[in-house]
Structures are given as structure tokens and as C-alpha cells.
Amino acid sequence: MRTFRGGLLIGLAVAVLVAALAITYEFYDTRTLKRTVRRGEVLCGVNKGLPGFSIPDDKGNWTGFDVDFCRAVAAAIFNDPSKAKFVPLDASERFKELQSRKVDILSRNSTWSMSRELEYDLYFPAVAYYDGEGFMVPRSRNKETSLDLADSKVCVQSGTTTLLNLADYFKANNMKYELVKFDKLEDVVKAYDTGKCDTLTADVSQLYALRLNLSKPGDHMILPDMISKEPLAPVVRQRDDDWMMIVKWTLYAMINAEELGVTSQNIDEALKSKKPEVMRLVGTEGNYGEQLGLTKDWAVRIIRHVGNYGEMYERNIGEKSQLKIPRGMNQLWNAGGVQYAPPMR
């Protein structure tokens, strides 16, 4: 009897240990690609509703620049952009939800900064959009630059780099202002639209989007100058280099494709190209896809389903969109901008 009981206790102890190890493994296992493939979809954290970048329609269909990037990652992995599932997140919760694995990637107009990488144990693999903080004011105020905003009542969202930049800028220029801050972006916009403040500050790209939601968009103008550097980038967890590489090179593949003139419309012709750079991009030369843990045609999947960087930009926030934001710094490096991708070789 004692032998039986002893064996039973040992068996139970082993079972508990195995269960604990399984839980610990799942918690510390940083192989996001493995979990994503097992799940069958990429979980992507996005803004709750920012026109041009990420916004759902009344049927729950998401569109936007950040949304399309997530679809590009899903296309690279599954050859199916619909395998991207979108999880709307507030600015205050986005990094914590990424840390807790509620999402696999954050594609949500997030500024890359040193403190965010260090404090949250996160990586910003590459800059998807070069931006800067700016100001929107009623045209009736007759302001020309941000240096004309002394004694303004400024609406801003809490928990953002925008709030910190605002304080630095007004202090550096010895200007006084009244701060009106809210946790939720919709409350910030509502306060500005109803006149509770006379100035709205955010990333310039965001201002273009938010202006569309105002009761009289044409009555408001975005001042021409920027007061900060806001490199917006997708975000992933640290200590998961394989996943970080996939996210990074998805963006770089799209940028390189635009530079090489490879589009969603001519991708089949590109597969027949004899140009070395194009051959490496489409996978007819080299084994770059396999080294990423993907297929040889991973970049072809991206371009066929989502397009190159320029296509993604123009249909969502460029001249073909409601926002019509000039490419500016986000033009390719050989066309007057700073958007630049390492070569695939």
C-alpha cells in the first residue's frame, strides 16, 4: 500500500511539475512566429480609429497605412493578408498589451524613443513613417507659425511623447500656454472642436486625419512647421529576434520594391527579371526567405497582396486618399526624401 501511495504521490508531483514547466515555457517562449503559425493569424495592435492609418467601417472592416503593414506581415507568412486580426488599443495601454502578448505586433503610430525600448523591453525594428509634432488652429486665429502660439490654450493627449515635446518647445521659446489634456484621443478632438481649447497638437500625420472628423474641417489649418522628430515604427517584444527580423524586412522589402519599380501590377513580370536586385527580391536568386523562416517567395506574397511602400502610402494617406499628405521626408532617398532600406544581398 505504501509503495502504491508513494508511486501515486510521485506521479502527481511529476504531473504538477510538467504542467508548471509547460506554463513557464509558454510564458517565456519568445518564438512569436511559431505561435503565430500555430494560431493561424497575426494579432496586430492598432489605433482605435485614425483615418488613413487604422479605422474600421460599420461592418468592422479595417483600412489604413498601419493596417496594410500588418496585412503585409500576414501575407509574408501565410500568403493571405486576411490572416491579420486587428486589436484596437488606446495609447495608454498599447505597450503593456504588447508585453502581455495580447498582440504579436504593434502597428499604431508609435514614436520610436530610447526610453520606450529600455523601459518596456521593446524593439522598434524600422521607421515606417517619418513624422513630427505640429499644431492645428482655427483659420480665424490668423497664425502663421508655431512661434505665434504664445498664450494659447492647447489640447493634447496624455501618455504620449506629444505632451513632453509641447512642454519642451514652449519652455525653450519662453512662451506661456495653458494645457488641456485628456487620456482618450476622442476627448481631445471633441474639446478642440467645441472650443475648449484654441490649439490642437499631435503628430502632423495625425492632425491631417483628425481634421476630417471636425464639424467644419475647412475652418482649420495645420501650421507648416514641426517641433520634434517623431519616427513612427512598428513595435515588437525584445528577445525574439526571429520575429523582429520578419517585421523589419517586411517593411524593407516594400521600400526596396518601390525603389526597384516592382509593384502589385507588374509582380509577375518581375519574377522573370534577370536584374540581380530584382531576382533577390522576388526569390529567384538566393535563399533570403528561408533564412527568415519563410518561403522563397515571401516578398512576392507581400507585393502581390499589399503592394510596395509607395502603393501603400498613396492609397491610404497620399494623393489618392482623403488626407492627401505630401510624401515629404517619406519620399525615397533618391527622390528627395529620407526613406531608405538596406539592400537585399
HUQUIKA-V522238 format. One record per residue. N is the residue number from 1. RES is the residue in one letter. PHI is phi in whole degrees, 0 to 359 (999 if undefined). PSI is psi in whole degrees, -180 to 180 (* if undefined). D_LAST is the distance of its C-alpha to the last C-alpha in Angstrom with 2 decimals. Layout:
n: {N | N}
res: {RES | RES}
phi: {PHI | PHI}
psi: {PSI | PSI}
d_last: {D_LAST | D_LAST}
//
This chain:
n: {1 | 2 | 3 | 4 | 5 | 6 | 7 | 8 | 9 | 10 | 11 | 12 | 13 | 14 | 15 | 16 | 17 | 18 | 19 | 20 | 21 | 22 | 23 | 24 | 25 | 26 | 27 | 28 | 29 | 30 | 31 | 32 | 33 | 34 | 35 | 36 | 37 | 38 | 39 | 40 | 41 | 42 | 43 | 44 | 45 | 46 | 47 | 48 | 49 | 50 | 51 | 52 | 53 | 54 | 55 | 56 | 57 | 58 | 59 | 60 | 61 | 62 | 63 | 64 | 65 | 66 | 67 | 68 | 69 | 70 | 71 | 72 | 73 | 74 | 75 | 76 | 77 | 78 | 79 | 80 | 81 | 82 | 83 | 84 | 85 | 86 | 87 | 88 | 89 | 90 | 91 | 92 | 93 | 94 | 95 | 96 | 97 | 98 | 99 | 100 | 101 | 102 | 103 | 104 | 105 | 106 | 107 | 108 | 109 | 110 | 111 | 112 | 113 | 114 | 115 | 116 | 117 | 118 | 119 | 120 | 121 | 122 | 123 | 124 | 125 | 126 | 127 | 128 | 129 | 130 | 131 | 132 | 133 | 134 | 135 | 136 | 137 | 138 | 139 | 140 | 141 | 142 | 143 | 144 | 145 | 146 | 147 | 148 | 149 | 150 | 151 | 152 | 153 | 154 | 155 | 156 | 157 | 158 | 159 | 160 | 161 | 162 | 163 | 164 | 165 | 166 | 167 | 168 | 169 | 170 | 171 | 172 | 173 | 174 | 175 | 176 | 177 | 178 | 179 | 180 | 181 | 182 | 183 | 184 | 185 | 186 | 187 | 188 | 189 | 190 | 191 | 192 | 193 | 194 | 195 | 196 | 197 | 198 | 199 | 200 | 201 | 202 | 203 | 204 | 205 | 206 | 207 | 208 | 209 | 210 | 211 | 212 | 213 | 214 | 215 | 216 | 217 | 218 | 219 | 220 | 221 | 222 | 223 | 224 | 225 | 226 | 227 | 228 | 229 | 230 | 231 | 232 | 233 | 234 | 235 | 236 | 237 | 238 | 239 | 240 | 241 | 242 | 243 | 244 | 245 | 246 | 247 | 248 | 249 | 250 | 251 | 252 | 253 | 254 | 255 | 256 | 257 | 258 | 259 | 260 | 261 | 262 | 263 | 264 | 265 | 266 | 267 | 268 | 269 | 270 | 271 | 272 | 273 | 274 | 275 | 276 | 277 | 278 | 279 | 280 | 281 | 282 | 283 | 284 | 285 | 286 | 287 | 288 | 289 | 290 | 291 | 292 | 293 | 294 | 295 | 296 | 297 | 298 | 299 | 300 | 301 | 302 | 303 | 304 | 305 | 306 | 307 | 308 | 309 | 310 | 311 | 312 | 313 | 314 | 315 | 316 | 317 | 318 | 319 | 320 | 321 | 322 | 323 | 324 | 325 | 326 | 327 | 328 | 329 | 330 | 331 | 332 | 333 | 334 | 335 | 336 | 337 | 338 | 339 | 340 | 341 | 342 | 343 | 344 | 345}
res: {M | R | T | F | R | G | G | L | L | I | G | L | A | V | A | V | L | V | A | A | L | A | I | T | Y | E | F | Y | D | T | R | T | L | K | R | T | V | R | R | G | E | V | L | C | G | V | N | K | G | L | P | G | F | S | I | P | D | D | K | G | N | W | T | G | F | D | V | D | F | C | R | A | V | A | A | A | I | F | N | D | P | S | K | A | K | F | V | P | L | D | A | S | E | R | F | K | E | L | Q | S | R | K | V | D | I | L | S | R | N | S | T | W | S | M | S | R | E | L | E | Y | D | L | Y | F | P | A | V | A | Y | Y | D | G | E | G | F | M | V | P | R | S | R | N | K | E | T | S | L | D | L | A | D | S | K | V | C | V | Q | S | G | T | T | T | L | L | N | L | A | D | Y | F | K | A | N | N | M | K | Y | E | L | V | K | F | D | K | L | E | D | V | V | K | A | Y | D | T | G | K | C | D | T | L | T | A | D | V | S | Q | L | Y | A | L | R | L | N | L | S | K | P | G | D | H | M | I | L | P | D | M | I | S | K | E | P | L | A | P | V | V | R | Q | R | D | D | D | W | M | M | I | V | K | W | T | L | Y | A | M | I | N | A | E | E | L | G | V | T | S | Q | N | I | D | E | A | L | K | S | K | K | P | E | V | M | R | L | V | G | T | E | G | N | Y | G | E | Q | L | G | L | T | K | D | W | A | V | R | I | I | R | H | V | G | N | Y | G | E | M | Y | E | R | N | I | G | E | K | S | Q | L | K | I | P | R | G | M | N | Q | L | W | N | A | G | G | V | Q | Y | A | P | P | M | R}
phi: {999 | 298 | 298 | 296 | 295 | 298 | 295 | 295 | 297 | 297 | 298 | 295 | 298 | 296 | 298 | 296 | 297 | 297 | 297 | 296 | 296 | 296 | 295 | 298 | 297 | 296 | 288 | 265 | 297 | 259 | 278 | 298 | 301 | 300 | 292 | 295 | 296 | 297 | 286 | 89 | 196 | 262 | 269 | 239 | 278 | 227 | 295 | 293 | 175 | 233 | 311 | 90 | 248 | 199 | 204 | 267 | 271 | 291 | 257 | 84 | 272 | 269 | 222 | 138 | 300 | 293 | 295 | 296 | 295 | 298 | 295 | 294 | 296 | 296 | 295 | 298 | 274 | 251 | 60 | 206 | 294 | 286 | 279 | 267 | 249 | 256 | 243 | 290 | 226 | 287 | 301 | 288 | 249 | 302 | 287 | 294 | 291 | 292 | 301 | 276 | 70 | 292 | 228 | 270 | 211 | 252 | 235 | 212 | 25 | 251 | 282 | 283 | 219 | 297 | 297 | 292 | 293 | 282 | 283 | 257 | 57 | 236 | 242 | 249 | 300 | 194 | 280 | 271 | 207 | 273 | 225 | 198 | 286 | 218 | 225 | 243 | 221 | 297 | 302 | 296 | 283 | 57 | 264 | 252 | 220 | 292 | 287 | 268 | 262 | 302 | 67 | 280 | 256 | 254 | 270 | 208 | 270 | 291 | 71 | 233 | 293 | 303 | 297 | 290 | 297 | 302 | 298 | 298 | 293 | 292 | 292 | 297 | 258 | 53 | 244 | 266 | 203 | 251 | 267 | 234 | 240 | 222 | 287 | 258 | 298 | 298 | 288 | 298 | 295 | 298 | 297 | 293 | 294 | 264 | 85 | 287 | 216 | 250 | 214 | 239 | 242 | 188 | 301 | 303 | 300 | 292 | 298 | 301 | 289 | 294 | 300 | 297 | 271 | 285 | 296 | 223 | 306 | 292 | 274 | 234 | 231 | 258 | 296 | 286 | 264 | 250 | 249 | 204 | 262 | 230 | 286 | 271 | 216 | 294 | 229 | 225 | 282 | 287 | 60 | 215 | 298 | 298 | 290 | 301 | 295 | 295 | 296 | 298 | 281 | 297 | 296 | 295 | 297 | 292 | 291 | 297 | 298 | 297 | 298 | 274 | 78 | 267 | 233 | 293 | 275 | 243 | 298 | 293 | 292 | 298 | 295 | 262 | 296 | 252 | 285 | 306 | 297 | 290 | 298 | 292 | 295 | 271 | 90 | 276 | 220 | 84 | 230 | 295 | 298 | 297 | 293 | 276 | 87 | 244 | 265 | 300 | 262 | 304 | 288 | 299 | 301 | 300 | 292 | 296 | 271 | 241 | 102 | 274 | 300 | 297 | 297 | 298 | 295 | 296 | 285 | 261 | 226 | 269 | 294 | 272 | 247 | 291 | 288 | 54 | 282 | 302 | 299 | 52 | 298 | 276 | 290 | 299 | 301 | 268 | 229 | 101 | 255 | 238 | 289 | 205 | 235 | 300 | 289 | 266 | 197}
psi: {-44 | -40 | -42 | -46 | -40 | -43 | -38 | -44 | -41 | -42 | -43 | -41 | -42 | -43 | -43 | -42 | -44 | -43 | -43 | -41 | -39 | -44 | -44 | -41 | -45 | -34 | -42 | -12 | 115 | 13 | 81 | -38 | -44 | -46 | -37 | -45 | -42 | -39 | -33 | 15 | 157 | 125 | 118 | 121 | 126 | 168 | 147 | -23 | 86 | 103 | 136 | -27 | -51 | 116 | 136 | 151 | -173 | -10 | 4 | 15 | 123 | 142 | 161 | 167 | -51 | -35 | -44 | -34 | -41 | -39 | -32 | -41 | -43 | -38 | -40 | -37 | -48 | -5 | 30 | 104 | -19 | -6 | 7 | 126 | 132 | 130 | 107 | 133 | 141 | 160 | -37 | -21 | -10 | -47 | -38 | -38 | -33 | -44 | -40 | 5 | 24 | -29 | 160 | -28 | 146 | 118 | 79 | 69 | 61 | 129 | 132 | 121 | 159 | -45 | -36 | -37 | -41 | -43 | -33 | -1 | 53 | 161 | 141 | 95 | -38 | 154 | 120 | -28 | 121 | 121 | -178 | 155 | 140 | -169 | 143 | 136 | 157 | 139 | -29 | -17 | -18 | 45 | 143 | -36 | 170 | -19 | -9 | 8 | 16 | 141 | 21 | 158 | 109 | 125 | 135 | 155 | 135 | 159 | 24 | 161 | -21 | -43 | -42 | -42 | -39 | -49 | -43 | -44 | -48 | -35 | -44 | -30 | 12 | 45 | 143 | 152 | 162 | 127 | 131 | 106 | 150 | 152 | -37 | 138 | -38 | -32 | -34 | -49 | -41 | -42 | -42 | -45 | -29 | 6 | 13 | -16 | 160 | 6 | 139 | 128 | 141 | 180 | 144 | -42 | -39 | -37 | -41 | -41 | -45 | -31 | -32 | -25 | -5 | 157 | -33 | 79 | -37 | -14 | 3 | 147 | 150 | 121 | 150 | -21 | 154 | 146 | 4 | 168 | 126 | 80 | 110 | 131 | 153 | 158 | 138 | 170 | 150 | 170 | 34 | 63 | -34 | -43 | -40 | -40 | -39 | -46 | -45 | -48 | -16 | -48 | -45 | -33 | -40 | -39 | -46 | -36 | -43 | -43 | -35 | -3 | 19 | 124 | 176 | -21 | -29 | 19 | -34 | -36 | -38 | -31 | -20 | -3 | 149 | 5 | 128 | -43 | -41 | -40 | -40 | -36 | -46 | -5 | 10 | -5 | 137 | 176 | 43 | -38 | -45 | -36 | -24 | -7 | 15 | -163 | 167 | -34 | 27 | -42 | -33 | -42 | -44 | -52 | -39 | -42 | -32 | -32 | 180 | -178 | -45 | -41 | -44 | -42 | -53 | -41 | -23 | -43 | -6 | -151 | -23 | 4 | 175 | -31 | -42 | 48 | 125 | 147 | -41 | -128 | -23 | 4 | 155 | 155 | -30 | 11 | 22 | -3 | -164 | 4 | 128 | 135 | 142 | 152 | 151 | 98 | *}
d_last: {68.86 | 67.33 | 64.80 | 63.92 | 63.63 | 61.60 | 59.21 | 58.99 | 58.24 | 55.55 | 54.04 | 54.10 | 52.56 | 49.71 | 49.18 | 49.11 | 46.69 | 44.31 | 44.53 | 43.92 | 40.90 | 39.53 | 40.09 | 38.56 | 35.48 | 35.07 | 35.53 | 33.13 | 30.58 | 27.54 | 25.47 | 25.49 | 23.29 | 25.89 | 28.73 | 27.21 | 26.79 | 30.29 | 31.70 | 30.07 | 29.15 | 27.33 | 29.93 | 29.07 | 31.24 | 31.97 | 34.57 | 37.93 | 38.20 | 36.40 | 36.35 | 33.01 | 31.11 | 32.80 | 36.21 | 38.02 | 40.54 | 43.98 | 42.66 | 39.98 | 37.03 | 34.40 | 32.53 | 30.51 | 27.22 | 26.98 | 28.21 | 25.60 | 22.79 | 24.45 | 24.70 | 20.97 | 20.51 | 23.26 | 21.76 | 18.47 | 20.70 | 23.74 | 22.92 | 25.91 | 25.98 | 29.64 | 28.77 | 28.44 | 31.79 | 32.76 | 34.84 | 36.47 | 36.77 | 38.72 | 37.21 | 39.45 | 38.29 | 34.57 | 33.22 | 35.92 | 35.32 | 31.62 | 32.74 | 35.30 | 32.80 | 34.56 | 31.14 | 27.59 | 26.06 | 27.73 | 26.81 | 29.88 | 29.76 | 29.52 | 29.06 | 26.70 | 28.95 | 29.27 | 32.47 | 31.15 | 28.34 | 30.85 | 33.93 | 32.54 | 29.82 | 27.20 | 23.57 | 22.52 | 18.77 | 18.06 | 20.43 | 21.16 | 24.04 | 25.28 | 29.03 | 32.17 | 35.70 | 38.29 | 41.80 | 43.63 | 47.33 | 50.10 | 50.43 | 54.09 | 53.27 | 52.21 | 49.50 | 46.99 | 44.73 | 44.27 | 46.53 | 49.37 | 49.20 | 51.63 | 54.04 | 51.94 | 52.05 | 48.38 | 47.17 | 44.08 | 42.57 | 43.06 | 40.31 | 37.69 | 36.18 | 38.08 | 41.34 | 40.30 | 38.95 | 42.18 | 44.33 | 42.36 | 42.52 | 46.24 | 47.11 | 45.18 | 46.99 | 50.33 | 50.78 | 52.59 | 51.62 | 52.68 | 50.15 | 50.32 | 47.81 | 47.28 | 45.19 | 44.30 | 42.57 | 45.04 | 47.86 | 46.30 | 46.04 | 49.55 | 51.02 | 49.57 | 50.62 | 54.16 | 54.58 | 54.57 | 52.18 | 51.53 | 47.87 | 44.83 | 41.74 | 38.30 | 34.73 | 35.01 | 33.02 | 35.47 | 38.41 | 37.50 | 37.48 | 40.64 | 42.54 | 42.49 | 44.51 | 47.26 | 50.65 | 50.43 | 46.81 | 47.92 | 50.13 | 47.26 | 44.75 | 41.58 | 41.87 | 39.20 | 38.19 | 36.02 | 37.19 | 34.14 | 30.40 | 29.53 | 25.81 | 26.01 | 23.52 | 23.45 | 24.85 | 24.54 | 26.40 | 25.44 | 25.03 | 23.04 | 19.45 | 18.28 | 19.83 | 18.65 | 14.97 | 15.80 | 17.71 | 15.26 | 12.28 | 14.93 | 15.77 | 12.35 | 11.76 | 15.17 | 14.66 | 11.58 | 13.68 | 16.58 | 14.92 | 13.90 | 17.42 | 16.76 | 19.81 | 21.95 | 24.12 | 21.80 | 19.36 | 21.12 | 20.64 | 16.90 | 16.84 | 18.34 | 16.07 | 14.92 | 12.60 | 9.10 | 7.72 | 10.48 | 10.14 | 6.87 | 8.86 | 12.02 | 11.14 | 12.53 | 9.68 | 8.19 | 10.01 | 8.39 | 11.80 | 13.79 | 12.30 | 13.53 | 16.79 | 16.62 | 16.51 | 14.01 | 15.18 | 15.17 | 13.74 | 16.17 | 18.89 | 18.33 | 18.42 | 21.26 | 23.41 | 22.82 | 21.00 | 18.51 | 19.30 | 21.76 | 23.59 | 24.01 | 25.30 | 27.69 | 29.45 | 30.09 | 30.77 | 30.26 | 32.56 | 32.85 | 34.12 | 37.39 | 35.91 | 34.46 | 32.61 | 31.09 | 27.31 | 28.04 | 25.52 | 23.47 | 22.77 | 19.27 | 18.84 | 19.26 | 22.39 | 24.33 | 23.05 | 20.97 | 18.73 | 15.16 | 11.92 | 8.97 | 5.86 | 3.77 | 0.00}
//
